[in-house]
Amino acid sequence: MQYMRIILCLTIATVLVSCKSVSKAKPLVRTLPFYNTADFTPQWIEKSSPAYDSIHMIPAFQFINQDGNSVTEKTFAGKIYVADFFFTACPGICKRLTTNLGLVQTAFKDDDQVLLLSHSVTPESDNAAKLKQYANAFGVINTKWHLVTGNRNAIYTIARQEYFADEDMGVRKSGTDFLHTENILLIDKHKRIRGIYKGTSVKEVNDMIADIKILKEEE
């Protein structure tokens, strides 16, 4: 029996030593992964890992919201936020996506630590006035949910290169190709991508609401 205990201890020690600080396997404790690349491979990275300081972060930006006010990365400093891409004249998925995002607004209506950020992918036609009209139609709370327009190249660049938000089926797109996606992204208070969901799915949006509550518990 003593011999078996020694073997068991040695086995456990070997497993512990072989564990890495960066893993693609889900940890036992419920935490959200990080997403650093466009293929959205989840990675659980410990703070003690050398890779922790290189986690992908959303860079600085500046757009105009539905009230004509400037919206920058500072607007979301220390906040958890949900990002998506839409356009007001969209005849298809955008209305369903926006309606579902309303569930997030309702769930965190009184929580100023959670915000929403919707980027127009037709900024040349979606000016602040049109965004305001759209926002009113969907019950958007202006201090909670920013619908933004701005320089087209800036929006498309941050969408594709930073949020990895495009359904390109592996085909590289140029700045002239239209951006269309139903993906919504969960960004933590340190500007890192922590989740990707289908915004047209009520189930996935509810999953995201649950994940936001997990993020709120992080330091």
Disulfide bonds with the S-S distance in Angstrom:
none
